[in-house]
């Protein structure tokens, strides 16, 4: 019989290392995903053509080519500072929450967690990120739609916060939080669980996770991103609708939004923007997890006992 080499003891889970490595993963995610985000926004907001003229961009690829020809690579990375400032702490907190969720469920440092436990740890990370994200998303949506409706109510993000706070207190700032939780909690559970599951699947027998090849990590991260969004898109559509609706339009909250959407546009409307999201989800999350794993290796080498 072949003797399995004894496994090196697993590195104890360190939420702090997860925090820094997650932040680095977030930076990688923005670098990989931002060009597609620029294209998504340009496609969503392109003006209606005049009679006899064709659309400015025929589709994703055409928009990519035209932007590249007209503005070079820089054009694809327009407006990237804001997401980097926003995404880095968010991913840091997200991975910190996942690390903490795993640590809290371990009886001893070398306990191996089951998939439901990993899902639960992922859900905890979703709760952590929502606390930071919900106000930001609400403000982003309001500022984005005032640009398209042409009615300027808010001078900028801080002004928006002040006005919302004046109008309806802290609740005004956190409007749509339940929907953000509905989007991020199950989606984060899926995200981390599918990533760990694929890592296990791709690790050859008797080898440890740490020896996974770069293509394997990229593949696991990319598929995890797709699993995450497959769960997140329907509540995301509802959330955008709800957070940008005028006060009092949906008295019963998201149930009203859901009823109206399905009545008017059918179930398929819950998957709006599916192609753009999925196209971006794979490379962005592949880059994110690769960045995370590389940063973790570096931190474990730098401070093995932390």
C-alpha positions, 0 to 999 in steps of 0.5 A: 500500500502507498504510504501517504506522507504526513500532512504538515499541520494546517496554518492556524486561521488568522482573521488579521492576515485574512484582512490584509490579504483580502484587501490585496485581493480586492485591489486585484479584483478592481484591476481585472474587473474595472474595464468590463465595468466601464463597458457595462456602464457605457452600454447601460447609459448610451444615448438612444440613436436618432432616427436613421442612425445606429447605436453608438456601441453594437455590443460589449466587444464593439464598445471595448474596441471603440473605447480602446481605439479612441482613448487607449487602455487608459480609457478602460480604467477611467474612474478607478480610484473610487472603487479601489478606495471603496473595494479594498477595505470592503474585501478586507472586511469580507475576508476578515469576516470569513476568517472569523467565521471559520475560527469561531466554529473550530474547536481546535486549530486543526479542525477541518470545517464541513461545507455547511460550516464554510457556508455559515462562515461566508454568510458572516462575512456577508453581514460584515460587508453589508454594514459598510456597504449598504449606505455606500450603495444607497448613495451610489445609486442615488447619485448615479440616477440623478446624473441620468434624470438631470435633476440635481438634488445632491452636490456629492456623496457627503451632501447626500448623507447629510440630506438623507440624515436630515430627512429620515435619520439613520434609517434613511441612510440604511434604506434597503439594508434588508435587501442588501443583506438578502443579496450579500449574505447567501451570496457570500456563503455561496462564494466562499463555500464554492471556492473551498469546494473547488479547491478541494476538488482540484487538489490531488490526493495527498497534496495540500491546498497550498500547492495548488497551481495558479491556473487551479486557483484562477479557475476556482476563484472565477467559478466562485465569482459566478456562483456568488452572482448567480445567487446575488443578481435577483436581490440586486435588481430589486435593491436597485429599484427599491433604493432609487424609488421615491419615498412611499412608492413601495410601502411593504418594502421589497415584496411590493418591488418583487410583485411589480417586477414580476407582474410587469416584466416577468421572472426573466427581469430578475436576471437583468444585466446577466451577461455583463455581470457574468463576463466580469465575475470570472476574471475579476474573482479569479484575480481576487482569489489569486491575489488573496492566496499570494498575499496569504503565502507572503504573510505566512512567510513574513509572520508565521506565528501571527 
